[in-house]
Amino acid sequence: MFDSLSDKLDKALHVLKGHGQITEVNVAETLKEVRRALVDADVNYKIAKEFTSTVKEKALGQGVLKDLKPGQLMVKLVKDELTELMGGEVEGINLSGNPSIILMSGLQGSGKTTFSGKLANFLKNKKTKKPLLVACDIYRPAAINQLHVVGEQIGVEVFSDEGNQDPVAISKAAIAYAKQNGHNVVIIDTAGRLAVDEAMMTEISNIHKAIQPQETLFVVDSMTGQDAVNTAKAFNDTLNFDGVILTKLDGDTRGGAAISIKSVVDKPIKFIGTGEKMDAIDVFYPSRMADRILGMGDVVSLVERAQEQYDEEEARKLQKKIAKNQFGFDDFLKQIQQVKKMGSMKDLMGMIPGAGKMMKDIDIDDDAFKGIEAIIHSMTPEERSNPSIINSSRKKRVAKGSGTSVQEVNQLLKQFTQMSKMMKMMQGGGGKKMMQMMGKMR
């Protein structure tokens, strides 16, 4: 996401490199390019102009960071203003009330039903809640079926009343059911509607008045750019919603909606959808997103994801195996599974500072580990626990069984040996020795 914008901002900020000091002339040049990059990313021209005017004012009045190079100072100013533009502070979800009622709204095709499932999954696993999903799209039977499929997938109950054509009555009945059955969160998935459709907007307004939700969320497809911002404004005029959900941020999005929606509707972005899987949901952190847009990565989110998959007991077992030289391919396979649970490879690479820029023209497949897994699964249990016994005839058999070449099998064995040595060195307090080795490699 934001690849094109990141690239253009990077080029714009390069204008200042080599200048001894910040002057009005080189600031104007740089900010003209920054403004152009924002407009190209589908940010409203007025917002882009205000943004660059604020940065210019701060840059010319800046006296605190004189020891930094102008380029670095400008990056910091742009980053700070981007963070402010996207909301400044992270906004949590309001889970007061028993049960907490969350009303989902948005256009057709914005990803409401899928995101309702993702949110239920997030609240169940991360907040230890017992959510209830409610099917209130009475116009599209497929939406009710879709919600049931999603609910089954994540292990969350779905309330529906397919014979009932009154979404207000369905919502009330669902809340009563939630109270009786110990559900402490109710997520109501409503029909998609156009802001110009008066009858449909009246309907969701009636649902809102009847159930008095703690959270009314507007789900918007980030790929629609500036149109998404205009739609959000129309919905907000009717519903006065509490927050925005941006979906499909893993797609070919220019980023305009993420950057400018807060300043137009004055409502925070609370969550973002970053993929198709049910766990592809992130709390929206304006500062972290600004870092990613400027190619600085997002190490904090990367560490958080790693910690979520970290199993202390497994880590202890692994340490013992490394110490005894018993680290085998089965252990390696477990490590791969943990990395895969952290999210898509492209998304993870974007969190590593500098890696996003290096990998921007490389298509990172989510099945990046497929070949490695196939090779390991083609080994016998004995070969997996003791790779040193894999001779040339065994390599041929493994290559044939995994649909790969002997060369690929050799490459994996070589990488595995190097990794095992490095892990052993780290384990034995040989960090210094490893740094010496890396020094020689340069």
Secondary structure, DSSP 8 states (H G I E B T S, - for coil): --HHHHHHHHHHHGGGTT-SS--HHHHHHHHHHHHHHHHHTT--HHHHHHHHHHHHHHHHT--TTTTS-HHHHHHHHHHHHHHHHTTSS-------SSSEEEEEEE-TTSSHHHHHHHHHHHHHHHS---EEEEEE--S-HHHHHHHHHHHHHHT-EEE--TT---HHHHHHHHHHHHHHTT--EEEEEE----TT-HHHHHHHHHHHHHH--SEEEEEEEGGGTHHHHHHHHHHHHHH--SEEEEE-TTSS--SHHHHHHHHHH---EEEEE-SSSTT-EEE--HHHHHHHHTT---HHHHHHHHHHH--HHHHHHHHHHHHTT---HHHHHHHHHHHHHT--HHHHHHTSTTHHHHTTTS---TTTTHHHHHHHHTS-HHHHH-GGG--HHHHHHHHHHHT--HHHHHHHHHHHHHHHHHHHHHHTT-HHHHHHHHHHH-
